[in-house]
Amino acid sequence: MKFFRELKIRNKILAIVLPLTVVPIIVISLIIGYIATDKAYKSITKVSKDDLNHIAFFTADLLNAYLGDDISKELKEKAFLDMKSIIRSKKVGDTGYIYIIDMEGNLIVHPAREGDNIYNATDSDGNHFIREMIKNKNGWIRYPWKNPGETEARYKIVRYIFYEPKNWIIAVGSYENEFYSEAEG
């Protein structure tokens, strides 16, 4: 306290007032930064989910156009092959994609595993996410997935809708961290 008593009055006032003004400014700035970051991530998540939803319904419209009743059987077969090629080529984010499964878990359209049965597929936590999708037919699912060669699982988010004319599920998904990669710089 001897040090404080030896200060000039101006320095004593600064020693008292400065912490009383600077500390609240820092605390308020941190709170505002946290709230802004949280809102930004929620906004990015909403826009990304809107994109997944749009792509899922657009794919259903594409199927309707390519597989309509007004097309001959020969044209329908060729159209289906063309449509599969179009769907397989679409990227969702950096590594996401569109796939179509039937109600038994067979991949009707998939960029790499077409024809495989994935009914018993499990995520990194051991959950049967495909079974859940088939059971629910419509919805959202978020699950951890670890690709070969990766050290840690990353969360995928998938929008899936039931395509009634063929009894299929259209799924559109991507890794969550890809939604935020541009925002994180």
Helices and strands as residue ranges (DSSP letters): H 2-6, H 9-66, H 73-89, E 97-102, E 107-109, H 129-136, E 139-145, E 154-163, E 168-175, H 176-184
